[in-house]
């Protein structure tokens, strides 16, 4: 029996994990000699701390998290260095502001509390921008760090907080549950590099062939997921892995995650304009006081380019 190389993966809960689920289900990782251990993180700080401690090899995270820690601005603090490096793209990612049923407009949020993952991450910056365009000032609301999307959605659902940012499937779940969507990031940004696939740099340097094998298997899983012929099977896999998705919400979840406008990026390509948007928002809202303009600082696409034939 051939020994499989174990790859330790940490990701946020959400429908964008579907290509990983599909690659596992269809044996694509196994065919590359890989065994995948997938852990779901409760928040970006835990993800960074555990990666910095050497617990994970591949990280599915917001591109802004990669930038933040690369600049010493990560919410876990400057002493935590997960040493992320982007190895391919993942999602455009549509972020929705989900609000309590009694909140019909941005002005209804004045004096209320807003649940975020952390206060200095890129998704928070997207929310700050959306609030500003909706006429809210920073002092109009209170921001509270709660964690990843499931915890944030639960805190709004329970009435603890008035609004939060969600991704699929939680946006569709919220709509079906009678909660209001005040705005979508795709309504104000033509392109935003939401999710990216990163590696823990020291591990990647020591395991280049494993990195390439992971990329090959993930891309097969992504292509399978995006193939319309596999839609019903993909829906089944997603429901099995995320049973919190009600059947009534499944079609809207799948439509969103399969769209390059609001979900998975075909071929896991990097969105150059989307990365620039992330840097612009961090330059405006981040604590570093520096203007960030060069996405290539946070990328190493050599293995991706070798696998895909991009030279």
Secondary structure, DSSP 8 states (H G I E B T S, - for coil): ----EEEEEEEESSGGGHHHHHHHHTTHHHHTTEEEEEEEESSHHHHHHHHHTT--SEEEEEHHHHHHHHTT--TT-TT----EEEEEE-B----EEEE-TT--SGGGGTT-EEEES-TTSHHHHHHHHHHHHTT--GGGSEEEE--SHHHHHHHHHTTSSSEEEE-TTHHHHHHHTT-EEEEEGGGT-S----EEEEEEHHHHHH-HHHHHHHHHHHHHHHHHHH-GGGHHHHHHHHHHH-TTS-HHHHHHHHHHHH-TTTSB-GGG---HHHHHHHHHHHHHHSSS------GGGGB--HHHHHHHT--
